[in-house]
Amino acid sequence: MEINNIVYSCPEHGKDTYFSIKKMEKNRKMRDYVYVWFKHKGVSEKMWVRIRKGTQDKGQGTLDNVPKHLTKYRLGDLIKFYTDKEGITWPCK
């Protein structure tokens, strides 16, 4: 795990930054990962999930980041996810 691999962005550019990083999913080494956008009580954090079942569009996997702000999540948590029409991947509620 890399230390200090956090990228911050303002709300105005958050989506641009998300899609810029999400492009990494297309790299061969990243086929087993999906970049998920988490939101809770007005706080957003985007983190990598290692896919255990399904595809990058829909499935479940384990959280592969240590959350910085959304501390209700933990490294290794099981996350079910889906990707919306815009291409944003969200955790299932």
N, C-alpha and C positions, 0 to 999 in steps of 0.2 A: 504494500500500500504506500502510495506517495504521500508525503507530508506537505502541507501548504499548497494543495492543488485545488484551491477554491477560487472561483471566479464570481465576482459580484457585478451586478448590473442594476441600473435604475429601472423602475417600472416601465418607463417609456421604451426602453430597449431590451427588456427582459425576454420578449418573444424572439427577437433577432438573435440574441445570445444563445437562447435555447436551441434554435434551429441550427446555428453554427456548430454547436457542440454535438447535436444529434446526428449530424452528417457522419460522425465517426462510426456510427452503427454499420455503415457500408464497408468498412475495412474488414478484411478477412479475419483478422484477430478478434474482431468485436462481434462476430455473428451470434455469439451466445449471450449478448448483452442488449439491454434496451435502456434508453435515457428517459426517466419518468419524472414528470412535473408534479410535485406534491404541494398542496395548499391546505392550511389549517388555520382558522381564526385570523385571516388576513396576512399570514406569513407564507411565503413561497420558498421552496427549496427544490432544486432539481438534482436527482441522484441516479446512479447506475444501479440496475437490477440485473443479476445474472439469471438468465432464463433456464428454468428447470423443466417446464412443460409449456408447449405452445410455440408461438412465433413472436417476432418483434411487434406484431400488430395486436396480439391478444394471447394472454397466457398467465403464467405465474412463475415466480422466481424468488431469489433471495437478495435482499438489499446488500449491495457491495460497497457502500459508502458508510462512513460514520457521520451521522447528521450533525450539523453545526447549530441549527436553529430549531428544527422540528424534533425535539428530544423525546417525543412520544414514540419515535422509531428507533430501532437499534440495528447495528450491523448484523446481518444474517436473518433478519425478520422475513417471514414469508409474505410476499406482496403479489396480489392478483392485479392485473393491469389490462387496459384496453387502449386503443388508439382511435381518436375521433376523426371526423372528416377533414379537419384542418391539418392533421398529421401530428397532433400533440398526444403523447402517451400519458395517461392518468392512472392512478391507483383506483381499483374498484372500491366502492364504499361498502 
